[in-house]
Amino acid sequence: MGRFVGLARVSQEERKKMAKGKSMGHSIETQVAFIRRVGESLGHTLAEDLGVGYAVRLTRAELHEQQYPGIYFDDGGPGWAMGSRLRPALSRLIDDAKAKRFDVVIVAYQDRLSRLPEDIKKLYRALKTLGIALVLEGRLIDDKDLLAVGIKAEVSEEAVRSIRLKTKDTLDSLREKGIQLGKPPVGLQFDEKRTGYEPSPMGERIKRLRDSGRSIEEIRKTAGMYEMKDGSKRLLSSSGVRRVLRNLDWLERGTLAENFARLREPVTAKLAEYAAAAEQDRHEFDAMLDAIPGVRYEFK
């Protein structure tokens, strides 16, 4: 029997799903309740003097407004994070583990620990070296369980990687053929070969109204109904009319692709930011655990 603590996590993507009512049951509260039940059923005592929670973003982490005794949790941040900046609660747990302040770590669900098998194995080895037990999904983990744990994580991650690879290959193939992807800009439609755009009926109407000298407000009221993504129809707003006219102007000048490239620049910058954050996160995670004798090994 000993003192136990819990480790919990909700990623930024899952937080967005919860806000839309699409929770998968991985809320912090759900994990905390599960951890407490498992710890008590095993006869351990919750280390209520420990635990800390953080609200995490890609650029910063702040103390969470809600704290749970004995629970280390990170709320938000990217799902792949394991380092001290984006998983500060995990980092604090490792620090307290090194100080031998508890005997058992309980995690409600395997993917709340990590989605990558190498991360799970390395963290397990670190805790084992420190003399601390790991209870995962209600089961006390030992060396012989690592194969099953690794297979479960690998299958989950491999499925995601496979889907991403197939999707990327398909999109690359379509782009090589010059086929336009995605929903056309408002006021435009795909041409017959789907290799470019042309004015849509709505775009043609708005262009005629503008050429006849109508104001933006007059065009908005008389251009007709615009079909939304969900199939419903409504009048365009004034900004929507301006956007149609801008798209038509781009098309006439032959600079639509150039403008789209410019609009993609912020997305490209965000992807670069994520890539840099992921590299830093990996270095932090390795440094955090490699300092523990017997834990270091190379990632594949």
C-alpha positions in Angstrom: 0.0 0.0 0.0 1.3 3.5 -0.7 0.5 7.0 -1.8 -0.9 7.5 -5.3 -1.3 10.4 -7.7 -3.1 10.7 -11.0 -1.9 11.9 -14.4 -4.6 13.4 -16.7 -4.7 15.3 -20.0 -7.1 16.9 -22.4 -5.7 18.0 -25.8 -6.5 21.3 -27.5 -8.4 19.4 -30.2 -10.5 17.5 -27.7 -11.2 20.8 -25.9 -12.7 22.2 -29.1 -14.8 19.0 -29.5 -16.1 19.4 -26.0 -17.1 23.0 -26.7 -19.2 21.7 -29.5 -20.8 19.0 -27.4 -18.8 16.2 -29.0 -16.8 15.0 -26.0 -15.4 11.4 -26.1 -15.7 11.1 -22.3 -12.1 12.2 -21.7 -12.9 15.3 -19.7 -10.6 16.1 -16.8 -13.5 15.5 -14.4 -14.1 12.0 -15.9 -10.4 11.1 -15.7 -10.1 12.4 -12.1 -13.1 10.3 -10.9 -11.7 7.2 -12.6 -8.3 7.7 -11.1 -9.7 8.1 -7.6 -11.9 5.0 -7.9 -9.0 2.8 -9.1 -6.6 4.1 -6.4 -9.0 3.5 -3.6 -9.9 0.1 -4.9 -6.3 -0.9 -4.9 -6.0 0.2 -1.3 -3.7 3.2 -1.9 -4.1 6.6 -0.3 -4.4 9.7 -2.5 -1.5 12.1 -2.0 -3.7 15.2 -1.5 -0.8 17.4 -0.7 0.5 17.0 -4.3 -0.8 17.6 -7.8 -1.1 20.6 -10.1 -3.1 21.6 -13.1 -2.2 23.9 -16.1 -4.2 25.5 -18.9 -1.9 25.0 -21.9 -1.6 26.8 -25.2 1.0 26.3 -27.9 2.9 29.4 -26.7 2.4 29.3 -22.9 1.0 27.5 -19.9 -0.7 29.0 -16.9 -2.0 27.6 -13.6 -5.5 26.2 -14.1 -8.4 27.9 -12.3 -9.5 24.4 -11.1 -7.2 22.2 -9.1 -7.7 18.6 -8.0 -5.8 17.2 -4.9 -3.3 14.5 -6.0 -3.9 15.0 -9.7 -1.4 16.4 -12.3 -3.3 17.5 -15.3 -2.7 19.5 -18.5 -5.8 21.0 -20.0 -5.3 22.0 -23.7 -2.2 22.1 -25.8 -1.4 19.8 -28.8 -2.1 16.1 -28.3 1.5 15.1 -29.3 3.1 17.1 -26.5 5.3 15.5 -23.9 7.9 18.1 -23.0 8.0 20.5 -20.0 6.6 23.6 -21.8 3.5 21.9 -23.3 3.0 19.2 -20.6 4.1 21.2 -17.5 2.0 19.0 -15.2 3.8 15.9 -16.5 7.1 17.6 -15.9 6.1 18.5 -12.3 5.1 14.8 -11.8 8.5 13.6 -12.9 10.2 16.1 -10.5 8.1 14.9 -7.6 8.8 11.3 -8.7 12.5 11.9 -8.5 11.9 13.3 -4.9 10.1 10.0 -4.1 7.0 11.9 -2.9 4.5 9.1 -4.0 4.6 5.4 -4.8 2.0 4.9 -7.6 0.9 6.9 -10.7 -2.6 6.1 -12.1 -3.7 7.1 -15.6 -7.3 6.6 -16.7 -6.7 5.9 -20.4 -3.6 4.9 -22.2 -3.8 7.8 -24.8 -3.9 10.3 -21.9 -0.4 9.2 -21.1 0.8 9.3 -24.8 -0.3 8.1 -28.2 3.2 6.9 -29.1 4.4 3.5 -27.8 8.0 4.7 -27.5 6.9 7.6 -25.2 4.8 5.2 -23.0 7.7 2.7 -22.7 10.3 5.4 -21.9 8.0 6.9 -19.2 7.3 3.5 -17.7 11.1 2.8 -17.6 11.7 6.1 -15.8 9.0 5.4 -13.2 10.3 1.9 -12.7 13.8 3.1 -12.2 12.5 5.5 -9.5 10.7 2.7 -7.8 7.2 4.0 -8.7 4.4 1.8 -10.0 2.3 2.7 -13.1 -1.4 1.7 -13.2 -2.8 2.1 -16.7 -6.6 1.8 -17.4 -7.0 0.0 -14.0 -4.1 -2.5 -14.6 -0.7 -2.5 -12.8 1.8 -2.4 -15.6 5.0 -4.5 -15.6 7.6 -5.5 -18.2 5.5 -8.2 -19.8 2.6 -5.8 -20.4 4.7 -3.4 -22.4 4.2 -5.5 -25.6 0.4 -5.2 -25.4 0.6 -1.6 -24.4 3.0 -0.9 -27.4 0.8 -2.8 -29.9 -2.3 -0.9 -28.8 -0.6 2.5 -29.2 1.2 1.5 -32.4 -2.1 0.3 -34.0 -3.8 3.5 -33.1 -1.0 5.7 -34.3 -0.4 3.5 -37.4 -4.0 3.9 -38.4 -3.8 7.7 -38.2 -0.5 7.7 -40.1 -1.9 5.4 -42.8 -5.0 7.5 -43.3 -2.9 10.7 -43.5 -0.5 9.1 -46.0 -3.3 7.8 -48.3 -5.0 11.2 -48.2 -1.8 13.0 -49.0 -1.0 10.7 -51.9 -4.5 11.1 -53.4 -4.4 14.9 -53.0 -0.9 15.1 -54.5 -2.0 13.0 -57.5 -5.0 15.2 -58.1 -2.9 18.4 -57.9 -0.4 17.0 -60.4 -3.3 16.6 -62.9 -4.2 20.2 -62.3 -7.5 19.4 -60.7 -8.8 22.1 -58.3 -9.6 20.9 -54.8 -12.0 22.1 -52.2 -15.1 24.3 -52.4 -14.8 27.0 -55.1 -14.5 30.6 -53.9 -17.8 32.3 -53.5 -19.1 33.6 -56.8 -17.1 31.1 -58.8 -17.6 27.5 -59.8 -15.4 24.7 -61.2 -15.0 24.7 -65.0 -16.1 21.5 -66.9 -12.7 19.8 -66.4 -12.4 20.9 -62.8 -9.0 22.3 -63.6 -9.9 25.9 -63.0 -12.7 28.3 -62.1 -15.4 30.3 -63.9 -18.1 32.7 -62.7 -21.1 30.9 -61.1 -24.7 31.9 -61.9 -24.6 34.0 -58.7 -21.3 35.6 -59.8 -22.7 36.4 -63.2 -25.8 38.1 -61.7 -23.7 40.2 -59.3 -21.3 41.2 -62.1 -24.2 42.3 -64.3 -25.7 44.3 -61.4 -22.4 46.0 -60.7 -21.8 46.8 -64.4 -25.2 48.4 -64.4 -24.1 50.8 -61.7 -26.0 49.3 -58.7 -24.6 49.9 -55.2 -23.4 47.1 -52.9 -26.6 47.3 -50.9 -28.8 47.2 -54.0 -26.8 44.2 -55.3 -27.2 42.5 -52.0 -31.0 42.8 -52.1 -31.5 41.9 -55.7 -28.9 39.3 -56.5 -31.0 36.4 -55.2 -30.3 33.6 -52.6 -26.9 32.0 -52.0 -26.8 28.3 -51.1 -24.8 27.6 -47.9 -22.7 24.5 -47.2 -25.6 22.8 -45.4 -27.9 23.3 -48.3 -29.9 26.2 -46.8 -30.2 29.5 -48.7 -29.9 33.1 -47.7 -29.1 36.5 -49.1 -25.4 37.4 -49.2 -24.2 40.0 -46.7 -22.6 43.3 -48.0 -19.2 41.8 -47.2 -20.2 38.6 -49.1 -21.1 40.7 -52.2 -17.7 42.5 -52.0 -16.0 39.1 -51.7 -17.7 37.8 -54.8 -16.7 41.0 -56.7 -13.1 40.6 -55.5 -13.0 36.9 -56.6 -14.4 37.9 -60.1 -11.7 40.6 -60.4 -9.0 38.1 -59.5 -10.3 35.7 -62.1 -10.4 38.3 -64.8 -6.8 39.4 -64.0 -5.6 35.8 -64.0 -4.1 36.2 -60.5 -6.5 34.0 -58.5 -3.7 31.4 -57.8 -1.3 34.2 -56.7 -3.9 35.5 -54.3 -4.6 32.1 -52.9 -0.9 31.6 -52.3 -0.8 34.8 -50.4 -3.8 33.7 -48.3 -2.1 30.4 -47.5 0.9 32.1 -46.1 -0.5 32.4 -42.5 -1.4 28.7 -42.6 2.1 27.8 -43.8 3.6 29.9 -41.0 1.4 28.2 -38.4 2.5 24.8 -39.6 6.1 25.9 -39.3 5.4 27.1 -35.8 4.0 23.7 -34.9 6.9 21.9 -36.4 9.4 24.0 -34.3 7.3 23.5 -31.2 7.2 19.7 -31.8 11.0 19.5 -32.2 11.5 21.6 -29.0 9.0 19.4 -27.2 10.9 16.2 -28.1 14.2 17.6 -26.8 12.5 18.6 -23.5 11.0 15.2 -23.0 14.3 13.4 -23.7 16.2 15.7 -21.5 13.7 15.3 -18.7 13.9 11.5 -18.7 17.5 10.9 -19.9 18.8 12.4 -16.7 17.4 9.3 -14.9 20.0 6.5 -14.9 19.0 3.5 -17.1 16.3 5.2 -19.0 18.0 6.7 -22.0 17.5 5.0 -25.4 17.2 6.2 -29.0 13.8 7.0 -30.6 13.1 5.4 -34.0 
